[in-house]
Amino acid sequence: MQTAPKKVVNAWAMYDWANSVYNLVITSTMFPAYYEEVTKGNNGNVQFLGREFVNTSLYNYALAVAFLVVAFMSPILSSIADYKGNKKNFMRFFATMGSISCSLLFLFKGDNLLLGIVCVVLACIGFWSSLVFYNSYLPEIAAEEDRDRISAKGFTMGYLGSVLLQVVCFALFFFPTSFGLKDGTQALQVSFLLVGIWWLGFAQIPLAILPISSKSERQSRHHVLANGFIELKKVWKQLIHMPVLKRFLFSFFFFNMGVQTVMLAATLYGKSELSIPTTNLIIAILLIQLVAIPGAILISKLSGKIGNIKALMICVAIWILLCYGGYLIPKGGIMEFYILASCVGFVMGGIQSLSRSTYAKLMPETKDTTSFFSFYDVTEKIAIVIGMFSFGYITELFNGSQRNSVLALMIFFVIGLILLFFTLQAQQKVKS
């Protein structure tokens, strides 16, 4: 196949530009800091649905529930899209749901905890569900030899877009009165509204230009709601006979468990455990995004020289060291947090982009790309569910301290690294 025209490729990458602001502002920086600030009363304990939780643990549990819903829904959604040929419509629906939920966080003030948690869950579902369909476009618009480059382009666009809006939100936070706002707290609320508008607005570009997927040539013998799970079973049966891809998915399951948990829990860790001021947290996350851009590009080039699997092994090994470093950071260690954030940013962009493109490369030739990416997506989401639940549970187990939770993440990365080594062995065996 030939790579799609530049206009289509750019439109595809533009969705990263549109929705990555959710990852930066809502899950990584401003909302976690805002959430911790408005729920820190009563020693950080909150009442939710008749039970008392540590506020940070409740947040982690809420995200775990959201990802569990996504993991269950994605096979159903991908099946409908695959057989009906309306992939773009589903992408539009979830992008709209996610962006509106982000906007509604403007109304969350701490005393209406239910509204905040529900909106966080719905925004998370909207973001990740739309990515099922977005990711499945990659092998449709890019030739195999171009997938690493185009995947990295998407992530790069995402980081650029998110940093741009972050700077705007940054200005609102530091100079609220200059923009007619009462204080920094109100500025954070306005930031949530801006994220929703940005996401919904820029998403219209890829939704207008990306091609409409054709209906599956296969006739469905089962109910459309069951097809997704049947397709996952078929994908698994194929994977059994594909030793390289099978081992890669197992390794991805474990190291992604660590990567995503770090990304989702880092701000709350810095705020509640390390007592890093909100201002410094925002600067740290901004550093992550800026460093992630060259990180994604350089690691992509490294993979071209030594191969995807070896490049991923280097990334995972660095992640292990970073977890230990995060555990050792002293309370109030702002400069140490900055250094750690910069290192995290460098490998974060690379490992995400490379994981997606490696999977696309290792996939067999098939027209049912959505089914294969649905399997990838379910693997990723179940990993996040386990990671976030483990992080929250260990935090509650140690009376609200998150240090041991960070240390425990090393185990996931170590297992992922070992499995990547076996993946490399299988790959070399196939080539020989």
Secondary structure, 3 states (H helix, E strand, C coil): CCCCCHHHHHHHHHHHHHHHHHHHHHHHCHHHHHHHHHCCCHHHEEEECCEEEEHHHHHHHHHHHHHHHHHHHHHHHHHHHHHHCCHHHHHHHHHHHHHHHHHHHHHCCCCCHHHHHHHHHHHHHHHHHHHHHHHHCHHHHCCHHHHHHHHHHHHHHHHHHHHHHHHHHHHHHHCHHHHCCCCHHHHHHHHHHHHHHHHHHHHHHHHHHCCCCCCCCCCCCCCHHHHHHHHHHHHHHHHHCCHHHHHHHHHHHHHHHHHHHHHHHHHHHHHHHCCCCHHHHHHHHHHHHHHHHHHHHHHHHHHHHHCHHHHHHHHHHHHHHHHHHHHHCCCCCHHHHHHHHHHHHHHHHHHHHHHHHHHHHHCCCCCCHHHHHHHHHHHHHHHHHHHHHHHHHHHHHCCCCCHHHHHHHHHHHHHHHHHHHHHHHHHHHHHC
